[in-house]
Amino acid sequence: MFDYEDFESLKKLLDTVPVVTPSFEAKIAVIGKGTASLLLVPSLIRNGCDVTIYFDSNKPELGVGESTVPTVQKQLAPVGIFIESLVRKNIASYKTGVRFFDWGKSDTFDHPFNSNDLAFHFYTKDFNKHVSGVYEKTKVCKFVDEKVDKVVETESGVTVNGKQFDFVVHASGWSEDLTTYISSPFETVNTGITFTKNPHTAFTTTVHRATENGWQFELPYPENNKSRCGYLFNRNISNAEEILNNFGYEIESYLKWNPRYSENIIVSNRQALIGNALFFFEPLQAFSTHYYCVFSDFISEYIPHIGTESKRSEVNQSYKECIKDYLNVIAFHYKHGSKHKTPFWTDIQRRANEFLPDSVKSFKFFGQYDFDVILNGMTGHVN
């Protein structure tokens, strides 16, 4: 079998990938080594950038189950990382779409990817360790294990801990300082409990199950028929203490967040944000991984034009349009409620219909899905 992670094979593969030559070879520092920063790297090197990733090995790494959409495989392919290899190494499992239970007006329905498209489920610690290893082996980028204490921007460049770069991308997770963000105008869930259960409900699909207080995701993994799961709710509507005290599984982590997004992706002439440092709403359908890839290309598109106000404004406007579309997609998923007539679902369905008028019937994101399938599922018109 062809080993995509063999260096010589990678070089042959990269020779077939068209490369856009920027106006200069930019030296880029990426702060953080999470999923978003690792997905950013292919966009940067495709445009000739010299990339250094800073990370702090003393900072606890959040270990949670995640899934992707087909955009992610297309992002990783040019650097020689393929789903088949990840599955073969027990790092990931195949994902063909999402199965909904008790959501909308149907008992259950599937929302598959378009024909021949695939994605995967993964555990962050295993996946990020593997991808970092591939990048190091193939010299795609450099890694520096060093806590970043100081970033200083000037007209001629930007320094990270005293080292000179042309541009910096912050990807070190969500900030506790919410004053730099805009609160989501359509807040849904804002609290999560992660846990593991056996056996799988479905073997190649992510499960989204409506619950009384919100919804639950289940991600099938290759090891021991286990599913990594998350129980999501809104702590402003439901009693968090009561949920925790009556939870039926061993709790692995308890997460709280405030759904929000940055006003801009290019926050200054020489700095940008990506990943949770840029936005976080909820893990619905793994939409965020799609936007990690889209926004990675936005950043890469801007870098050859550093300091050009018109280009910065153009990229930021494109980002804002994506955020608007993303929020519309989220609201659409709640527009038809669920089988649960509880305070959460009554409130969220009412607000979804106020936020998303019936006149909005298409979304840019659904280009990789059959929109009619999910619309029929939500409205109970399943064949």
PyMOL commands that set and color helices and strands:
alter all, ss='L'
color gray80, all
select helices_A, chain A and resi 7-15+35-46+70-79+83-88+124-137+178-180+223-225+240-245+275-277+284-305+309-334+343-355+364-368+371-379
alter helices_A, ss='H'
color red, helices_A
select strands_A, chain A and resi 27-31+50-55+65-67+92-95+97-101+108-112+119-123+142-145+151-153+158-160+163-165+167-170+181-183+191-197+205-211+214-220+227-233+253-256+260-262+266-268+271-273+279-280
alter strands_A, ss='S'
color yellow, strands_A
deselect
rebuild
show_as cartoon
